[in-house]
Amino acid sequence: MSELDRVPPGVDPKVPSSARVYDYLLGGKDHLAVDRAVADRLLSVAPDTRLVARANRAFMVRAVRHLAEQGVRQFIDLGTGIPTSPSVHEIARQVSPACRVIYVDYDPVVRMHADVLLARTPGVASIQADVRKPHEVLNDPHVTGLIDFDQPVGVLMVAVLHFILDSEDPAGIVASFRERMAPGSHLVLSHTMAESAPEAIAQLTMATANSPAQSTFRTREQVERLFEGFDLIGPGLVPVQEWRLGDEDEAQVPLLDEAPKLRVDGAVGRIL
C-alpha cells in the first residue's frame, strides 16, 4: 500500500500539513512527500531544526509536569498534532491519575490517530475543531463534559499560534480562553520568532506560502502581548531549550551547540 492509499478522505496530499511536518521533524512516520519537502527545504538552511522540534516537545513535557505538580488536573491541548509519546495525559497522569485531557486539532489525520490512541482511555477525549473558532471549542460537549472551568485548567498552545495570521486575531483567541479560566489556571505557549535567521524565515515562508502550514514570525514583544492577563513564571519568555524551573531538567533538554537558525521561544503564564 502506498502512502497515498493511506490518506483519509478530505485530505489533499498536495497540501502540506503543519502536524505532519512536525511529525517528520520529530522522527515520526505519519507524513507525506509534500510534508517532507517542506521540512527538507527548512533543514537545508537550518539543519538544527530537528533539535529545535525536540526541544519544543521537551518544553511541553516539562511545563505539563510542572502544572500537574502544582495541582492542575485538567488540560486542553490546542493544535495537538499527531500523537507522540509521551502525550499530555501520559505526562500529567504520572503525577496524578485523576488528570483529564482534551486534545483539539482541525487536521483529520490527527483526529484519526487520536481516536485510535484514546479509544479506551477514560477521562481523555479528542475533538476535531479549529482554534480560530475558540467559542466552538469551548462550547463543544466533549469539552464541557470533561473540563470544569470553575477549577484551574492548563491550556496548551504549543507551536500553534504562529499558524494564525494577524488578521485572524491570535490575541483575541488567547483572550477567549483566558476569560473562561479560573484563578490558578496556566497558559503554556511556544512560538516561532522573528529573531530567527533571515534565511530560515525566507525558506519556510516560501515553502509554506498560502498553505495551512504557513507561519507568521512574531517579535518578542508581540509574543509577550499574547500573555496579557497572565503572570509569567520561571524564566519568562525564552528559547524553548532554555526554559526550565530547576537543574533537574538539564538531562531532558536536547543540546544545541549554538543559537539555532529557527528560533522558537516558550513561556508559561499563570492567572492569579
HUZI-V483175 format. One record per run of one state. SS is the DSSP state (@ for helix, = for strand, . for the rest). FROM is the first residue (numbers start at 1). LEN is the number of residues. If there is no record, write none. Layout:
BEGIN
ss={SS	SS}
from={FROM	FROM}
len={LEN	LEN}
END
This chain:
BEGIN
ss={.	@	.	@	.	@	.	@	.	=	.	@	.	=	.	@	.	=	.	@	.	@	.	=	.	@	.	@	.	@	.	=	.	@	.	=	.	@	.	=	.	=	@	.	@	.	=	.}
from={1	3	7	18	26	33	46	49	70	74	79	88	96	100	106	108	119	124	129	134	139	141	147	154	159	161	164	166	169	170	179	186	194	198	209	218	219	220	226	231	233	238	240	243	247	253	264	271}
len={2	4	11	8	7	13	3	21	4	5	9	8	4	6	2	11	5	5	5	5	2	6	7	5	2	3	2	3	1	9	7	8	4	11	9	1	1	6	5	2	5	2	3	4	6	11	7	2}
END
